[in-house]
């Protein structure tokens, strides 16, 4: 049905869906089941040996997964998508599909704390090593490439410093050396199309903007049909599957994704412009501001600048505590991308376990505060920040 429509919101609502053939229900039912019945033993063998299609067991797939995956593939312009239990399940599965023991990854230090821990602390136990380099320097990346480098992994914008990296340039470099470029596009869903810019694989934490309501944890990998089949074989063995109900909630959330992202973009830009002028703020990191050092690059590879920004507050931990303790509209919580505005100090939460050396080279300072701007009225968001700062 989605091929009949050109508009994004029409596709988000209709892709992968049709009225239930049994009841006529407009909203797809929740397939809250672990296993699926076969009409005969012969049909079991046909399905297992690839002569027919269907469902076996929810760890292998579920009708709700298929609807969500169709929408996600549509969003990113990919051949296929794979739904998993979390963003971390998506990143780990994508990497383990591409890399083996004795192989090498290149990433940057200002990356989501969970991803950093995976690369820095867990994968070395399995013989997969990562070099963390400055991704604003193409020469630094070139110098880090080894004969056994299999993956370049990046976020753009980065979490939580909102640095922008040149996806086209990195894709060209990666392909010159037969390296896979994986882009975590969680921050920039709908605002950026990494596959069109040359990336090979895109991963998402669907917990964030795709769902948008702080009530689902999910992740996704998008790419070619062949690669997604490889990932599916890996994730079935690892067991990182979602469940039918959470997939159903994700489907519901994605139907309003276009409207929500438009509001997130608008509100965040207004908040960034306000904070940029505030005397208690040392600096604002938001790619939509002309003052951002990579604003021109962001405008070139993004159609919107997202709902997340970070600021450096004047003072030390006491001033940070005072500010965060005074907010009323904002919720002090980790995560991002939901309808409500969230605020956190990265070094006290998501990046607390990242060694200070890597926090320093990644620009993650103690006075850095990350704001996920929700879809409330921008005047109320700014008024809350005003009273908290003053």
N, C-alpha and C positions, 0 to 999 in steps of 0.2 A: 504493500500500500504506500510506503514512504516514497517510492519512485514517482508517484503522481504529484508530489508536492515539491516546490522549490524552497519554500520558506523554512527557516530553522525551527521555529516553534511548532509548525505543523508536523515536521519530521519527528521532533522530540515527543510529541503526543501520540503519533500514529505508528511509528516504526515498530515492527515486530508484534503488533497487536491486531486482533480482530474479535468481534463478539464471540463469546463462548458458544461453540456449536451445539452443546447439549441444552443450555438454559437460556441462551441469548444475552447473558450478562455482559454489560459494556466493559466493566472492569474485569481484568483477568482474575481467575480464582487463585487462591494461595495453595500451592501444592506442598502442604506440610506433611510430607511423607519421606521415609527413609528408603523405601524399596518399591519396585514396580512389578506388577504381575505379568506373566507371559501366557498367551492363550494356549500354547503347546510347547513341548520340549524342543520340537523342530524350530519354532520361532526363536527360542533361546539361542540355539546354535547358529541360526542365520544372523542374529544380531551380533553375537560375539565374534563371528568370523567375517563380519563386514558386508554381508549380503543384504542387510536391511538396516534401517535406522530406528532409533527409539530410545527409551530410558531403561536403565537397569537398577541404579542405586544412586542416591543423591550425592554421594562423594564423586561419582562420575558425571553427574549432570542432573538437571531438573528443568521442567518447562519454564519456571520463573527465571532461571538463569538465562535461557535462550532469549527471552524478551529483552532483558537488561543488556545482554551482550550485543544484540542487534542495535540498540540505541547508542551504546558506547562506540561501536564501530562506525556508526553514522556520524557521531560527533567528531571523531578524529579522522574521518575519511580513510579508514583502513579496510582491508579485506575481511578481517575477523577480530574478535576480542574474546578474552577469557576472564570470567568473573571469579574472584577468590575471596578469602575470608577477611583480608585486610590489605592495606597498602604495603605493609612489610612482607606479607605473603606474596604479593605481586612482584616486588623488587627482588626478593630472594629467589623466587621461582624463575624469573627472567634471567638472573645472573647465573644460576645453576644450570640453566639450559644452554648458556653460551660458554661457560668457563669450566675448566676441570682443574684438578690438582696439578700444581706446577705452572699454572698460568697466572696472568697479571692483569690488573685493572688500574685505570687512571681516573681519579675523581678530584674534587675540590674540597677544601676543609669546611667551607661555609655551606654545609649540606645538612639536611634534617638529622637530628641527633640519633634517631633510630637507624637510619641508613649508615651513619658514621660508625655506630657500634657494630653493625653487621660487617662492614668492610674492615674495620680496624681491629676488632676483638674476636669475632667469631670465625670468619672465613680463613684467617691464617691457620687456625687449627686443622683445616682441611686442605692446606697447601695452596690457597689462593691469596696472593699478596696484592695490596693496593698502594699506589703512590698518590699522595695528596699534593697537588700543585696549584699554582695561581692560574686560573682559567682565563684571566684577562690578558695573559701573555701567551700567544700562540707558540713562541719560541720555547717557553718553559714546558709546554705540553709535548712539543717535538722532542725535546731532550729526554723526557720521561718515557718515551715509547721504547719498548724492548721487542726482541723477536717473538717473545711469548705473550705480548699484550693482546688481549682478546676483546676488551670492553673499554670504552670511554663512557662514564656515567656522569650526568650532570642534571642540575635543576636550574632553570632560568624562568623567572627570577629565583634566586637562591633563598633558602630558609635559614636564618631570619634576616639576612642583611640586604636582601632585595637587589643583589648584583645581577646584571644582565650579561649573558654569554652568547657569543655569535654562533648560533646553531648551524647556519650554512657553512661557515668557515670550519667548524669542528667536524661537520659531516664530511666535507671534502678531505680533510686531513685523515680522518678515520678510514675512509674508503681507499685512500692511497696506500694504506698499510694493512688492508684487509681486516680492519677492526670494526666491531659493531658499536654504533652510537645509540645508547639508551638515554632517553630524556624523561625525567619525572615531570609531568605536566600538571600536577595537582593544583598549583597556584593559578594556572593560566587556562583552565578548561574553557573552551569557546573563544578565548582571547588569543590563542596561539595554536598553530597547526604544525608541530615539529616534523611530522612525516612529509609534509609539503616542503619543508625547509631542508630535507635530506636525511633526517634521523631514520634509523632502522626500526627502532622499537620505542614505544611510549608506555609508561606505567602511570597509574593513578592511585591515590588513596581516595576511593569513592566515598569514604567516610566524610569527606570535606564537602566541596561545592556540589558534586553530583547528587548526593543525597540532600544535603543542605539543612537538615533539621535536628542534628545532634542525637539521632536515635538509631543509627545503623553504622556498623563497622564493616567495610568491604574494600576490596581493591580490584584493579583490572590491569591486564596487559593487552596492548593492541599491536597488531603487526600483520604480516602476511599469513595466509591460511596455513602454509607449511610450518611457519614458526610457531603459530598458536597450537597446532597439533603437537609439536614437540613439547611445548610448555604444558599442555594438558597431560601428556604422558608423565611428566615430572611431578606435577602437582597432585595427580591421583595417588602417586606413591607417597608423597609427603603428607597428604591429607589436609591440605589447606583450603577446604571447600567452605562455601557459605551455606545457608539454609534457605528454604523456600520463602519463609516469612520475611527475612531481611532483604532478599532479592525483590520481593513484592513491594516493600517499602522504598527500596531504591528506585524501582520503576515509577512509583508515585512521585518521588522527589524530582526525577529527571524531567517530568512533564512541565515543570515550572522553571527549569534551569535557565532558559534564555531570559525570562523576565527577571529572575533573581540576579543573574550576573550583570545585567544592565544596571540594576539598582546598586549592587556592590561596587561596580566601577565608578558610578556617579558619586556615591557617598564617600568612598575612599579618597577620591580626588579632592573633594571639598574639605575633608578632614586634613589631608596633607597640606593643602594651601593654608588652612588656618594655623596648623602647628608650625609650619615653616616660618611664620611671622611671630611666633610666641617667644617672649624673652627668656623663658625658663627651658626652652628646647635648644640644645646645641646643634643638632642636625636632624633632618628628616630623610629617611631612605624610602623613596617611592618613585618608581620609574616614570610615572606620569608627570612629575615636576621637571621643568626645564633645567633646574639646578642639579638634577641627578646626572652623574658623570657619563652614564650610558643612555641618556634619554633618547638620543637620536637613533641608536641601535634598537632600543625598545620600540620606538615608533615604527621602525622599519619591519620588525618581525612580529609585532603584536597589533591586534585591532582594538584592544582595551588593556588597561594597566592593572586590573585586578582589585581585590578587596582587602589586601594585606599591606601594611606598611610598618616600618619600625622607626623609632626615634631614640636619640641619645639625650637623656635628661641631665640637666645641670646638677652637680652634686654627687654624692656617693650612695651607699646602701640605705642610709637613713632617709634620704630624700626620695629614693625609689619606693621604699616601704610606705612613706607618707602618701605619695601620689597614688599608688595602687590600692591602698586601704581606703582612700576617699572616694573612689569611683562608685557610682550608684547604678547607672544604666548598664555599664560594662559589667560582664561577669569575669571574675578572676578564674581563669581555667585554661588548660592547654587545649590544643586542637584549633581549628579555624574553619572558615567557609560555611558557617551556619547562618540562619536568619538573625540570630542574636549576636551582638557585638561581644567579643572576647578579648581579654588582655592578659599578658603574661610577661615575666622577666625570663628570657631564655636561659641564662646561666643558673637560675634557681629551679628550672623545671626540665624542659625537653633536652637542653644542652648541658645539664648539670654533670652528666657522666663523661662528657667530652673533655679530654685532658686540656689543661690551660694552654699548653703550647699550641694546640690546634685551634682552640678558640681565638687565640691572639692572632694567628696568621689568617684566620677566617674573618676577623673583624667583629667577633662576637664579644663585645665589651660588657663589663658588669652593669653599666648604666644604660644598656640597650633594652628597650621595651618593645615588644611586638604587639600590634593591634590588628585584630581581625574585625573589619568594619562590617556590621550587619546591614539589614535592610530597614532598620528603624528610620524615623524622620531625621534627616541630617542635622537639623537645628537642635534636636534633643541630644544627639550624639556629641555635638560640639559644645553644647551647654554643660554637659556632664564633664567633659574634659576641662572646660574653663573653670568650673568650681573646684575640681580636683587639683588643678595646677596652682590655683590662686589661694 
